[in-house]
Amino acid sequence: MSTRKKIVAGNWKMNKTFSEGTALAEEITGKLEAGDVTVILGTPYIHLQAVGAIIKDHPNLFLAAQNCHQAAGGAYTGEISPAMLQSLGVQYVILGHSERRKYFGETDASVSEKVSIALAHDLLPIVCVGEELSVREAGKHEALVGEQIENALFDLSPEDFGKIVIAYEPVWAIGTGLTASPDQAQEMHGFIRNTLAAKYGDEIAQATTILYGGSCKPANAQSLFSQPDVDGGLIGGASLKADDFIAITNSY
């Protein structure tokens, strides 16, 4: 049986007013039972401090930002530095999400820069990779994902790479109602793990948590999480409802 860390991370995206977000965090904190799954709330910036205070005494709950800038500070109006996140007690940061790549022009190179500075500020990166439907239909999904991983992460030392969580996003399944089948998810997660093993060796590859991030819901979470190389999920829409999110965490 795998000893890899099991993670269910909620990505609230650009949802919830301040009061709605704190209410959601309070509901999750009150209903989530202690267990062996690491549960992460990835909130908008406005919620981080308040949600951090709400969840701080729960043994399984941790806090993530949805992005950070690749500079330590400076004249970058509207941006958030890793030092700012660190000062709020944030533990994780989601980097390279497909929506950041699509709408804000993020590249593998910028993700690589963000990963490095996040690690330098003791933030644990959840690094997103994945393909759009046209790439999968062309049979180039493994080549693209392998390239994303190599470009964004393979400059890291083995020690630093050991702090990384990878989230595989079939971009064609985000917000579309489509979901990769358990077999499709396992195929890609297995490919990712083999890619890591070729670079860093089997021990590090086997220790790396790889999350599935594509329309994971209470109805399909158990079948996805039962796959040998799927170590949890990066949850979008279902993370905005406490009961759905907790049901997913209980799918183990």
PALO-301281 format. One record per residue: residue number from 1; residue in one letter; x, y, z of N, C-alpha, C in turn. Coordinates in Angstrom, 3 decimals, always signed. Layout:
NODE fidren timi   n_east  n_north     n_up  ca_east ca_north    ca_up   c_east  c_north     c_up
NODE    NUM    A        X        Y        Z        X        Y        Z        X        Y        Z
...
END
This chain:
NODE fidren timi   n_east  n_north     n_up  ca_east ca_north    ca_up   c_east  c_north     c_up
NODE      1    M   +0.839   -1.197   +0.000   +0.000   +0.000   +0.000   +0.873   +1.246   +0.000
NODE      2    S   +0.490   +2.255   -0.762   +1.301   +3.459   -0.895   +1.371   +4.220   +0.420
NODE      3    T   +2.564   +4.753   +0.713   +2.734   +5.613   +1.881   +2.785   +7.084   +1.482
NODE      4    R   +2.503   +7.375   +0.212   +2.503   +8.778   -0.228   +1.436   +9.573   +0.512
NODE      5    K   +1.714  +10.870   +0.703   +0.731  +11.739   +1.331   -0.513  +11.817   +0.462
NODE      6    K   -1.670  +11.587   +1.060   -2.954  +11.719   +0.367   -3.470  +13.133   +0.593
NODE      7    I   -3.814  +13.811   -0.497   -4.200  +15.221   -0.416   -5.499  +15.452   -1.170
NODE      8    V   -6.397  +16.181   -0.537   -7.550  +16.745   -1.238   -7.467  +18.254   -1.064
NODE      9    A   -7.264  +18.960   -2.174   -7.074  +20.409   -2.142   -8.229  +21.096   -2.859
NODE     10    G   -8.873  +22.016   -2.194   -9.941  +22.791   -2.804   -9.394  +24.057   -3.442
NODE     11    N   -9.792  +24.319   -4.662   -9.425  +25.552   -5.356  -10.700  +26.370   -5.548
NODE     12    W  -10.876  +27.369   -4.700  -12.102  +28.171   -4.743  -12.162  +29.082   -5.965
NODE     13    K  -11.029  +29.278   -6.630  -10.949  +30.178   -7.786  -11.467  +31.575   -7.391
NODE     14    M  -12.113  +32.302   -8.292  -12.585  +33.643   -7.963  -14.049  +33.569   -7.530
NODE     15    N  -14.255  +32.942   -6.390  -15.592  +32.737   -5.845  -15.600  +33.063   -4.360
NODE     16    K  -16.761  +33.440   -3.867  -17.058  +33.699   -2.465  -16.625  +35.101   -2.025
NODE     17    T  -17.605  +35.861   -1.530  -17.283  +37.109   -0.852  -16.558  +36.772   +0.445
NODE     18    F  -16.095  +37.793   +1.141  -15.359  +37.536   +2.372  -16.218  +36.774   +3.369
NODE     19    S  -17.449  +37.225   +3.579  -18.300  +36.563   +4.571  -18.697  +35.162   +4.115
NODE     20    E  -18.943  +34.987   +2.825  -19.281  +33.653   +2.312  -18.115  +32.687   +2.489
NODE     21    G  -16.908  +33.191   +2.230  -15.730  +32.343   +2.348  -15.443  +31.928   +3.777
NODE     22    T  -15.572  +32.854   +4.713  -15.334  +32.489   +6.111  -16.401  +31.519   +6.601
NODE     23    A  -17.636  +31.707   +6.137  -18.701  +30.770   +6.524  -18.418  +29.371   +5.990
NODE     24    L  -17.934  +29.280   +4.756  -17.594  +27.976   +4.170  -16.463  +27.318   +4.948
NODE     25    A  -15.438  +28.090   +5.283  -14.314  +27.539   +6.046  -14.759  +27.055   +7.416
NODE     26    E  -15.652  +27.798   +8.052  -16.153  +27.385   +9.364  -16.959  +26.092   +9.260
NODE     27    E  -17.761  +25.971   +8.194  -18.564  +24.763   +8.022  -17.671  +23.548   +7.772
NODE     28    I  -16.673  +23.712   +6.906  -15.754  +22.608   +6.633  -15.002  +22.215   +7.897
NODE     29    T  -14.511  +23.209   +8.632  -13.756  +22.932   +9.855  -14.608  +22.192  +10.876
NODE     30    G  -15.863  +22.588  +10.976  -16.746  +21.956  +11.956  -17.142  +20.544  +11.592
NODE     31    K  -17.220  +20.236  +10.295  -17.715  +18.935   +9.853  -16.616  +17.927   +9.518
NODE     32    L  -15.405  +18.410   +9.232  -14.336  +17.506   +8.802  -13.754  +16.765   +9.992
NODE     33    E  -13.842  +15.449   +9.952  -13.286  +14.646  +11.024  -11.782  +14.471  +10.824
NODE     34    A  -11.085  +14.299  +11.918   -9.645  +14.052  +11.841   -9.396  +12.720  +11.142
NODE     35    G   -8.339  +12.668  +10.346   -8.020  +11.445   +9.617   -6.627  +11.534   +9.062
NODE     36    D   -6.347  +10.728   +8.038   -4.991  +10.687   +7.489   -4.898  +11.351   +6.119
NODE     37    V   -5.917  +12.125   +5.749   -5.886  +12.864   +4.488   -5.553  +14.327   +4.775
NODE     38    T   -4.573  +14.865   +4.068   -4.257  +16.293   +4.160   -5.279  +17.058   +3.329
NODE     39    V   -5.983  +17.983   +3.955   -7.038  +18.748   +3.295   -6.599  +20.208   +3.225
NODE     40    I   -6.601  +20.744   +2.004   -6.070  +22.086   +1.765   -7.179  +22.965   +1.211
NODE     41    L   -7.297  +24.177   +1.740   -8.241  +25.160   +1.218   -7.458  +26.216   +0.448
NODE     42    G   -7.674  +26.261   -0.873   -7.016  +27.242   -1.734   -7.970  +28.399   -1.980
NODE     43    T   -7.833  +29.447   -1.203   -8.809  +30.540   -1.193   -8.302  +31.754   -1.970
NODE     44    P   -9.198  +32.668   -2.345   -8.745  +33.967   -2.846   -7.916  +34.681   -1.779
NODE     45    Y   -7.118  +35.630   -2.217   -6.219  +36.332   -1.298   -6.965  +36.968   -0.137
NODE     46    I   -8.173  +37.509   -0.401   -8.872  +38.250   +0.659   -9.249  +37.365   +1.836
NODE     47    H   -9.307  +36.049   +1.628   -9.729  +35.144   +2.685   -8.580  +34.562   +3.493
NODE     48    L   -7.368  +34.682   +3.013   -6.282  +33.869   +3.559   -6.102  +34.036   +5.065
NODE     49    Q   -6.031  +35.275   +5.522   -5.762  +35.477   +6.942   -6.903  +34.957   +7.805
NODE     50    A   -8.133  +35.263   +7.418   -9.285  +34.848   +8.225   -9.460  +33.335   +8.195
NODE     51    V   -9.334  +32.731   +7.016   -9.500  +31.288   +6.922   -8.367  +30.577   +7.668
NODE     52    G   -7.164  +31.123   +7.580   -6.061  +30.539   +8.331   -6.350  +30.487   +9.818
NODE     53    A   -6.966  +31.545  +10.345   -7.312  +31.576  +11.771   -8.412  +30.561  +12.093
NODE     54    I   -9.353  +30.380  +11.172  -10.466  +29.452  +11.401   -9.987  +28.009  +11.451
NODE     55    I   -9.058  +27.648  +10.571   -8.672  +26.237  +10.432   -7.451  +25.854  +11.269
NODE     56    K   -6.836  +26.804  +11.962   -5.509  +26.576  +12.531   -5.450  +25.447  +13.556
NODE     57    D   -6.555  +25.159  +14.227   -6.520  +24.121  +15.255   -6.986  +22.766  +14.749
NODE     58    H   -7.357  +22.682  +13.468   -7.767  +21.388  +12.920   -6.530  +20.652  +12.410
NODE     59    P   -6.311  +19.419  +12.831   -5.049  +18.732  +12.493   -4.898  +18.395  +11.015
NODE     60    N   -5.978  +18.400  +10.254   -5.904  +17.986   +8.856   -6.017  +19.140   +7.863
NODE     61    L   -6.305  +20.336   +8.321   -6.584  +21.456   +7.415   -5.381  +22.370   +7.253
NODE     62    F   -5.106  +22.723   +5.983   -3.986  +23.593   +5.650   -4.450  +24.630   +4.637
NODE     63    L   -3.653  +25.666   +4.470   -4.040  +26.829   +3.685   -3.164  +26.971   +2.444
NODE     64    A   -3.804  +27.288   +1.312   -3.068  +27.521   +0.064   -3.522  +28.817   -0.578
NODE     65    A   -2.569  +29.503   -1.191   -2.888  +30.591   -2.111   -3.020  +30.011   -3.511
NODE     66    Q   -3.691  +30.732   -4.381   -3.938  +30.239   -5.735   -2.865  +30.664   -6.735
NODE     67    N   -1.908  +31.466   -6.280   -0.863  +31.957   -7.170   +0.096  +32.789   -6.335
NODE     68    C   +1.251  +33.092   -6.884   +2.117  +34.126   -6.323   +2.969  +34.677   -7.456
NODE     69    H   +3.608  +35.811   -7.220   +4.486  +36.392   -8.225   +5.869  +35.760   -8.123
NODE     70    Q   +6.611  +35.856   -9.232   +7.945  +35.247   -9.250   +9.040  +36.159   -8.714
NODE     71    A   +8.689  +37.394   -8.335   +9.662  +38.299   -7.726   +9.428  +38.362   -6.222
NODE     72    A  +10.491  +38.654   -5.495  +10.374  +38.733   -4.041   +9.602  +39.961   -3.596
NODE     73    G   +9.553  +40.975   -4.434   +8.847  +42.209   -4.118   +9.135  +43.232   -5.198
NODE     74    G   +8.509  +44.406   -5.083   +8.816  +45.466   -6.033   +7.589  +46.069   -6.682
NODE     75    A   +7.827  +46.748   -7.822   +6.781  +47.533   -8.490   +5.951  +46.647   -9.413
NODE     76    Y   +5.120  +45.814   -8.810   +4.247  +44.898   -9.554   +2.822  +45.068   -9.037
NODE     77    T   +2.224  +46.174   -9.436   +0.910  +46.548   -8.922   -0.102  +45.412   -9.071
NODE     78    G   -0.783  +45.111   -7.985   -1.823  +44.095   -8.008   -1.351  +42.691   -7.759
NODE     79    E   -0.044  +42.495   -7.591   +0.493  +41.145   -7.414   +0.758  +40.837   -5.935
NODE     80    I   +0.989  +39.576   -5.657   +1.237  +39.089   -4.298   +2.565  +38.341   -4.289
NODE     81    S   +3.437  +38.680   -3.356   +4.742  +38.025   -3.292   +4.696  +36.805   -2.382
NODE     82    P   +5.615  +35.874   -2.583   +5.668  +34.720   -1.680   +5.942  +35.108   -0.240
NODE     83    A   +6.715  +36.176   -0.026   +6.973  +36.615   +1.348   +5.687  +37.074   +2.025
NODE     84    M   +4.806  +37.724   +1.261   +3.520  +38.138   +1.822   +2.708  +36.919   +2.248
NODE     85    L   +2.688  +35.904   +1.401   +1.944  +34.692   +1.733   +2.549  +34.008   +2.955
NODE     86    Q   +3.859  +33.939   +2.987   +4.549  +33.315   +4.115   +4.208  +34.039   +5.416
NODE     87    S   +4.098  +35.360   +5.344   +3.820  +36.146   +6.547   +2.427  +35.891   +7.108
NODE     88    L   +1.539  +35.329   +6.285   +0.189  +34.992   +6.734   +0.071  +33.543   +7.205
NODE     89    G   +1.159  +32.802   +7.151   +1.113  +31.411   +7.573   +0.593  +30.466   +6.514
NODE     90    V   +0.589  +30.920   +5.259   +0.171  +30.053   +4.159   +1.198  +28.938   +3.997
NODE     91    Q   +0.708  +27.696   +3.791   +1.640  +26.569   +3.673   +1.860  +26.127   +2.234
NODE     92    Y   +0.830  +26.234   +1.388   +0.897  +25.748   +0.010   +0.563  +26.879   -0.956
NODE     93    V   +1.001  +26.717   -2.207   +0.616  +27.658   -3.263   +0.402  +26.885   -4.556
NODE     94    I   -0.744  +27.132   -5.205   -1.069  +26.500   -6.478   -0.386  +27.297   -7.589
NODE     95    L   +0.376  +26.625   -8.429   +1.133  +27.317   -9.478   +0.872  +26.666  -10.835
NODE     96    G   +0.775  +27.500  -11.875   +0.663  +26.998  -13.234   -0.693  +26.420  -13.574
NODE     97    H   -1.741  +26.812  -12.847   -3.071  +26.310  -13.167   -3.408  +26.632  -14.617
NODE     98    S   -4.169  +25.747  -15.251   -4.485  +25.930  -16.676   -5.161  +27.263  -16.952
NODE     99    E   -5.944  +27.766  -15.988   -6.591  +29.069  -16.193   -5.575  +30.197  -16.141
NODE    100    R   -4.539  +30.064  -15.334   -3.466  +31.057  -15.327   -2.709  +31.036  -16.658
NODE    101    R   -2.497  +29.853  -17.167   -1.805  +29.745  -18.457   -2.659  +30.311  -19.588
NODE    102    K   -3.960  +29.997  -19.580   -4.844  +30.390  -20.676   -5.159  +31.881  -20.666
NODE    103    Y   -5.515  +32.425  -19.503   -6.017  +33.795  -19.447   -4.946  +34.835  -19.106
NODE    104    F   -3.854  +34.393  -18.503   -2.856  +35.360  -18.034   -1.469  +35.118  -18.617
NODE    105    G   -1.394  +34.240  -19.604   -0.159  +34.077  -20.359   +0.980  +33.416  -19.619
NODE    106    E   +0.686  +32.669  -18.573   +1.771  +32.007  -17.861   +2.365  +30.891  -18.721
NODE    107    T   +3.646  +30.715  -18.572   +4.390  +29.725  -19.355   +5.122  +28.771  -18.421
NODE    108    D   +5.673  +27.710  -19.000   +6.498  +26.801  -18.197   +7.647  +27.558  -17.543
NODE    109    A   +8.202  +28.538  -18.258   +9.338  +29.300  -17.715   +8.918  +30.124  -16.502
NODE    110    S   +7.767  +30.773  -16.582   +7.328  +31.569  -15.434   +6.928  +30.674  -14.268
NODE    111    V   +6.353  +29.523  -14.569   +6.023  +28.571  -13.503   +7.300  +28.109  -12.804
NODE    112    S   +8.339  +27.845  -13.578   +9.620  +27.439  -12.997  +10.149  +28.500  -12.040
NODE    113    E  +10.070  +29.759  -12.443  +10.523  +30.852  -11.577   +9.695  +30.918  -10.301
NODE    114    K   +8.397  +30.738  -10.437   +7.522  +30.805   -9.264   +7.775  +29.648   -8.310
NODE    115    V   +8.006  +28.469   -8.861   +8.304  +27.311   -8.018   +9.553  +27.579   -7.184
NODE    116    S  +10.582  +28.101   -7.819  +11.850  +28.328   -7.113  +11.697  +29.335   -5.985
NODE    117    I  +10.994  +30.435   -6.254  +10.881  +31.460   -5.209   +9.902  +31.032   -4.126
NODE    118    A   +8.891  +30.239   -4.493   +7.986  +29.705   -3.474   +8.752  +28.810   -2.502
NODE    119    L   +9.577  +27.915   -3.037  +10.369  +27.034   -2.178  +11.326  +27.834   -1.299
NODE    120    A  +11.881  +28.911   -1.849  +12.804  +29.736   -1.070  +12.107  +30.418   +0.110
NODE    121    H  +10.782  +30.526   +0.027  +10.010  +31.130   +1.120   +9.196  +30.074   +1.884
NODE    122    D   +9.636  +28.838   +1.791   +9.049  +27.731   +2.560   +7.581  +27.483   +2.230
NODE    123    L   +7.187  +27.798   +0.999   +5.861  +27.446   +0.511   +5.965  +26.155   -0.287
NODE    124    L   +4.981  +25.290   -0.164   +4.985  +24.013   -0.873   +4.155  +24.149   -2.141
NODE    125    P   +4.781  +24.056   -3.313   +4.060  +24.269   -4.564   +3.208  +23.065   -4.966
NODE    126    I   +1.990  +23.351   -5.380   +1.147  +22.383   -6.076   +1.187  +22.791   -7.542
NODE    127    V   +1.941  +22.078   -8.343   +2.239  +22.494   -9.714   +1.307  +21.767  -10.684
NODE    128    C   +0.588  +22.555  -11.482   -0.421  +21.998  -12.380   +0.146  +21.774  -13.776
NODE    129    V   -0.192  +20.628  -14.342   +0.152  +20.303  -15.723   -1.072  +19.660  -16.370
NODE    130    G   -1.127  +19.695  -17.695   -2.266  +19.052  -18.352   -2.471  +19.562  -19.759
NODE    131    E   -3.340  +18.841  -20.495   -3.516  +19.109  -21.918   -4.954  +19.498  -22.252
NODE    132    E   -5.089  +20.273  -23.325   -6.403  +20.592  -23.857   -6.888  +19.448  -24.759
NODE    133    L   -8.170  +19.506  -25.115   -8.786  +18.402  -25.853   -8.104  +18.168  -27.197
NODE    134    S   -7.736  +19.243  -27.903   -7.121  +19.076  -29.221   -5.808  +18.323  -29.130
NODE    135    V   -5.074  +18.556  -28.048   -3.798  +17.864  -27.854   -4.033  +16.383  -27.585
NODE    136    R   -5.018  +16.086  -26.750   -5.325  +14.671  -26.476   -5.810  +13.967  -27.731
NODE    137    E   -6.671  +14.619  -28.488   -7.197  +13.989  -29.698   -6.096  +13.725  -30.722
NODE    138    A   -5.046  +14.557  -30.682   -3.910  +14.364  -31.588   -2.916  +13.330  -31.065
NODE    139    G   -3.187  +12.790  -29.873   -2.299  +11.788  -29.303   -0.997  +12.348  -28.772
NODE    140    K   -0.977  +13.654  -28.475   +0.251  +14.299  -28.038   +0.214  +14.695  -26.562
NODE    141    H   -0.742  +14.139  -25.813   -0.925  +14.563  -24.424   +0.261  +14.181  -23.539
NODE    142    E   +0.816  +12.999  -23.749   +1.967  +12.621  -22.929   +3.182  +13.483  -23.254
NODE    143    A   +3.387  +13.762  -24.522   +4.527  +14.595  -24.914   +4.419  +15.988  -24.306
NODE    144    L   +3.203  +16.562  -24.331   +3.019  +17.913  -23.788   +3.221  +17.931  -22.288
NODE    145    V   +2.605  +17.005  -21.589   +2.725  +16.989  -20.130   +4.168  +16.713  -19.720
NODE    146    G   +4.834  +15.818  -20.411   +6.238  +15.569  -20.124   +7.086  +16.820  -20.310
NODE    147    E   +6.773  +17.578  -21.352   +7.497  +18.828  -21.614   +7.219  +19.859  -20.529
NODE    148    Q   +5.971  +19.972  -20.091   +5.634  +20.912  -19.023   +6.405  +20.591  -17.747
NODE    149    I   +6.454  +19.318  -17.403   +7.161  +18.910  -16.189   +8.653  +19.190  -16.311
NODE    150    E   +9.224  +18.823  -17.434  +10.658  +19.040  -17.636  +11.009  +20.522  -17.569
NODE    151    N  +10.243  +21.342  -18.273  +10.554  +22.771  -18.332  +10.346  +23.481  -16.997
NODE    152    A   +9.337  +23.067  -16.254   +8.999  +23.789  -15.029   +9.723  +23.273  -13.797
NODE    153    L  +10.131  +21.995  -13.803  +10.577  +21.382  -12.550  +11.949  +20.728  -12.582
NODE    154    F  +12.458  +20.400  -13.751  +13.657  +19.572  -13.776  +14.948  +20.330  -13.503
NODE    155    D  +14.871  +21.629  -13.225  +16.040  +22.349  -12.734  +16.198  +22.210  -11.226
NODE    156    L  +15.212  +21.624  -10.560  +15.250  +21.520   -9.108  +16.212  +20.420   -8.653
NODE    157    S  +16.811  +20.644   -7.504  +17.609  +19.587   -6.881  +16.669  +18.476   -6.416
NODE    158    P  +17.169  +17.270   -6.244  +16.323  +16.200   -5.708  +15.676  +16.581   -4.378
NODE    159    E  +16.409  +17.289   -3.536  +15.858  +17.694   -2.237  +14.660  +18.620   -2.421
NODE    160    D  +14.801  +19.615   -3.290  +13.693  +20.546   -3.513  +12.541  +19.867   -4.247
NODE    161    F  +12.864  +18.998   -5.188  +11.785  +18.326   -5.905  +10.932  +17.491   -4.952
NODE    162    G  +11.549  +16.985   -3.913  +10.820  +16.189   -2.935   +9.738  +16.946   -2.197
NODE    163    K   +9.711  +18.283   -2.345   +8.684  +19.107   -1.679   +7.507  +19.426   -2.604
NODE    164    I   +7.598  +18.978   -3.846   +6.607  +19.344   -4.862   +5.411  +18.392   -4.833
NODE    165    V   +4.210  +18.955   -5.017   +3.013  +18.177   -5.335   +2.659  +18.498   -6.784
NODE    166    I   +2.325  +17.491   -7.568   +1.914  +17.702   -8.959   +0.416  +17.456   -9.068
NODE    167    A   -0.258  +18.328   -9.796   -1.680  +18.137  -10.084   -1.853  +17.991  -11.590
NODE    168    Y   -2.366  +16.836  -12.006   -2.654  +16.619  -13.422   -4.066  +17.098  -13.731
NODE    169    E   -4.157  +18.054  -14.629   -5.446  +18.601  -15.055   -5.705  +18.234  -16.517
NODE    170    P   -6.623  +17.330  -16.790   -7.077  +17.229  -18.175   -7.919  +18.475  -18.458
NODE    171    V   -7.337  +19.441  -19.128   -7.978  +20.753  -19.259   -9.353  +20.629  -19.903
NODE    172    W   -9.511  +19.624  -20.733  -10.785  +19.396  -21.401  -11.885  +18.955  -20.443
NODE    173    A  -11.521  +18.622  -19.208  -12.501  +18.149  -18.231  -12.768  +19.165  -17.122
NODE    174    I  -12.233  +20.387  -17.244  -12.413  +21.390  -16.200  -13.613  +22.256  -16.545
NODE    175    G  -14.633  +22.184  -15.705  -15.822  +23.010  -15.890  -16.667  +22.618  -17.079
NODE    176    T  -16.406  +21.468  -17.682  -17.154  +21.042  -18.864  -18.155  +19.935  -18.540
NODE    177    G  -18.020  +19.365  -17.339  -18.842  +18.212  -17.001  -18.218  +16.905  -17.446
NODE    178    L  -17.201  +16.991  -18.303  -16.477  +15.787  -18.710  -15.475  +15.409  -17.623
NODE    179    T  -15.194  +14.153  -17.523  -14.209  +13.668  -16.559  -13.383  +12.583  -17.219
NODE    180    A  -12.092  +12.612  -16.966  -11.283  +11.488  -17.422  -11.762  +10.234  -16.705
NODE    181    S  -11.813   +9.129  -17.408  -12.172   +7.869  -16.762  -11.069   +7.504  -15.774
NODE    182    P  -11.376   +6.650  -14.801  -10.313   +6.203  -13.896   -9.116   +5.628  -14.644
NODE    183    D   -9.364   +4.895  -15.729   -8.257   +4.334  -16.510   -7.433   +5.429  -17.181
NODE    184    Q   -8.108   +6.461  -17.714   -7.388   +7.575  -18.337   -6.566   +8.325  -17.301
NODE    185    A   -7.153   +8.549  -16.134   -6.424   +9.236  -15.070   -5.197   +8.432  -14.653
NODE    186    Q   -5.380   +7.138  -14.446   -4.257   +6.293  -14.038   -3.170   +6.264  -15.108
NODE    187    E   -3.570   +6.195  -16.358   -2.590   +6.164  -17.443   -1.689   +7.399  -17.397
NODE    188    M   -2.292   +8.582  -17.208   -1.497   +9.810  -17.189   -0.690   +9.940  -15.907
NODE    189    H   -1.286   +9.557  -14.785   -0.544   +9.630  -13.527   +0.640   +8.666  -13.553
NODE    190    G   +0.421   +7.485  -14.126   +1.525   +6.539  -14.263   +2.617   +7.072  -15.166
NODE    191    F   +2.210   +7.712  -16.260   +3.195   +8.326  -17.156   +3.999   +9.404  -16.427
NODE    192    I   +3.303  +10.250  -15.652   +3.993  +11.308  -14.916   +4.995  +10.700  -13.937
NODE    193    R   +4.584   +9.656  -13.227   +5.493   +9.053  -12.249   +6.710   +8.439  -12.938
NODE    194    N   +6.499   +7.822  -14.090   +7.629   +7.271  -14.836   +8.565   +8.369  -15.330
NODE    195    T   +7.987   +9.506  -15.716   +8.794  +10.655  -16.147   +9.662  +11.158  -15.003
NODE    196    L   +9.094  +11.215  -13.811   +9.849  +11.647  -12.636  +10.950  +10.646  -12.302
NODE    197    A  +10.637   +9.361  -12.433  +11.624   +8.326  -12.115  +12.826   +8.399  -13.049
NODE    198    A  +12.571   +8.716  -14.317  +13.667   +8.797  -15.286  +14.630   +9.926  -14.944
NODE    199    K  +14.120  +10.965  -14.297  +14.956  +12.108  -13.933  +15.551  +11.969  -12.527
NODE    200    Y  +14.705  +11.643  -11.563  +15.112  +11.708  -10.156  +15.261  +10.354   -9.478
NODE    201    G  +14.908   +9.287  -10.183  +15.002   +7.966   -9.591  +13.673   +7.509   -9.017
NODE    202    D  +13.562   +6.205   -8.857  +12.278   +5.614   -8.472  +11.860   +5.999   -7.062
NODE    203    E  +12.808   +6.153   -6.153  +12.445   +6.460   -4.769  +11.724   +7.799   -4.674
NODE    204    I  +12.254   +8.821   -5.332  +11.606  +10.135   -5.308  +10.294  +10.090   -6.070
NODE    205    A  +10.278   +9.421   -7.216   +9.047   +9.341   -8.001   +7.934   +8.670   -7.212
NODE    206    Q   +8.267   +7.610   -6.501   +7.252   +6.888   -5.739   +6.776   +7.671   -4.519
NODE    207    A   +7.568   +8.637   -4.080   +7.197   +9.441   -2.913   +6.407  +10.693   -3.287
NODE    208    T   +6.336  +11.009   -4.587   +5.690  +12.250   -5.024   +4.175  +12.080   -5.100
NODE    209    T   +3.456  +12.995   -4.459   +1.994  +12.991   -4.521   +1.548  +13.607   -5.844
NODE    210    I   +0.698  +12.889   -6.569   +0.151  +13.374   -7.840   -1.366  +13.406   -7.716
NODE    211    L   -1.933  +14.598   -7.858   -3.371  +14.798   -7.703   -4.062  +14.812   -9.060
NODE    212    Y   -5.322  +14.418   -9.065   -6.158  +14.526  -10.262   -7.006  +15.776  -10.143
NODE    213    G   -7.037  +16.585  -11.200   -7.791  +17.836  -11.151   -8.657  +18.043  -12.365
NODE    214    G   -9.770  +17.345  -12.453  -10.657  +17.555  -13.595  -12.067  +17.087  -13.319
NODE    215    S  -12.900  +17.974  -12.766  -14.304  +17.652  -12.464  -14.432  +16.433  -11.561
NODE    216    C  -13.655  +16.437  -10.492  -13.777  +15.401   -9.467  -14.943  +15.769   -8.553
NODE    217    K  -15.830  +14.809   -8.333  -17.048  +15.024   -7.559  -17.230  +13.871   -6.577
NODE    218    P  -18.182  +14.005   -5.627  -18.432  +12.885   -4.721  -18.761  +11.589   -5.451
NODE    219    A  -19.427  +11.692   -6.589  -19.865  +10.496   -7.305  -18.725   +9.719   -7.949
NODE    220    N  -17.634  +10.407   -8.307  -16.553   +9.693   -8.998  -15.241   +9.678   -8.226
NODE    221    A  -15.203  +10.337   -7.078  -13.934  +10.462   -6.354  -13.373   +9.109   -5.942
NODE    222    Q  -14.209   +8.232   -5.442  -13.698   +6.954   -4.954  -13.070   +6.132   -6.079
NODE    223    S  -13.714   +6.122   -7.249  -13.169   +5.345   -8.365  -11.864   +5.952   -8.867
NODE    224    L  -11.740   +7.270   -8.821  -10.494   +7.917   -9.222   -9.394   +7.667   -8.195
NODE    225    F   -9.719   +7.846   -6.917   -8.710   +7.730   -5.869   -8.255   +6.283   -5.662
NODE    226    S   -9.018   +5.325   -6.168   -8.636   +3.929   -6.012   -7.528   +3.511   -6.975
NODE    227    Q   -7.229   +4.382   -7.951   -6.164   +4.067   -8.901   -4.801   +4.156   -8.211
NODE    228    P   -3.869   +3.278   -8.556   -2.624   +3.184   -7.784   -1.741   +4.423   -7.822
NODE    229    D   -1.855   +5.235   -8.881   -0.994   +6.414   -8.961   -1.744   +7.726   -8.763
NODE    230    V   -3.016   +7.656   -8.381   -3.810   +8.856   -8.087   -3.845   +9.031   -6.576
NODE    231    D   -3.257  +10.122   -6.099   -3.048  +10.314   -4.659   -3.972  +11.355   -4.050
NODE    232    G   -5.044  +11.689   -4.771   -5.980  +12.690   -4.270   -6.435  +13.584   -5.393
NODE    233    G   -7.004  +14.732   -5.031   -7.575  +15.587   -6.052   -7.368  +17.062   -5.778
NODE    234    L   -7.314  +17.827   -6.871   -7.401  +19.284   -6.826   -8.815  +19.615   -7.271
NODE    235    I   -9.633  +20.077   -6.345  -11.079  +20.139   -6.525  -11.516  +21.575   -6.782
NODE    236    G  -12.263  +21.785   -7.870  -12.768  +23.113   -8.196  -14.167  +23.325   -7.658
NODE    237    G  -15.172  +23.166   -8.524  -16.546  +23.491   -8.164  -17.045  +22.803   -6.910
NODE    238    A  -16.700  +21.537   -6.735  -17.191  +20.790   -5.576  -16.573  +21.264   -4.268
NODE    239    S  -15.510  +22.073   -4.328  -14.909  +22.583   -3.091  -15.681  +23.761   -2.527
NODE    240    L  -16.667  +24.251   -3.278  -17.443  +25.417   -2.836  -18.665  +25.026   -2.022
NODE    241    K  -18.896  +23.718   -1.877  -19.983  +23.210   -1.047  -19.371  +22.292   -0.006
NODE    242    A  -19.545  +22.636   +1.250  -18.847  +21.912   +2.316  -19.155  +20.424   +2.288
NODE    243    D  -20.417  +20.049   +2.141  -20.772  +18.636   +2.190  -20.161  +17.863   +1.030
NODE    244    D  -20.156  +18.457   -0.166  -19.545  +17.791   -1.318  -18.042  +17.634   -1.108
NODE    245    F  -17.413  +18.691   -0.630  -15.963  +18.653   -0.447  -15.579  +17.609   +0.597
NODE    246    I  -16.309  +17.567   +1.694  -16.012  +16.577   +2.731  -16.293  +15.173   +2.226
NODE    247    A  -17.353  +15.004   +1.433  -17.628  +13.682   +0.861  -16.467  +13.204   +0.002
NODE    248    I  -15.839  +14.120   -0.725  -14.680  +13.757   -1.544  -13.509  +13.352   -0.643
NODE    249    T  -13.277  +14.099   +0.416  -12.166  +13.743   +1.322  -12.423  +12.394   +1.983
NODE    250    N  -13.688  +12.055   +2.174  -14.033  +10.772   +2.796  -14.003   +9.613   +1.817
NODE    251    S  -13.733   +9.901   +0.543  -13.773   +8.843   -0.473  -12.647   +7.838   -0.320
NODE    252    Y  -11.642   +8.170   +0.481  -10.591   +7.194   +0.762  -11.101   +6.103   +1.687
END
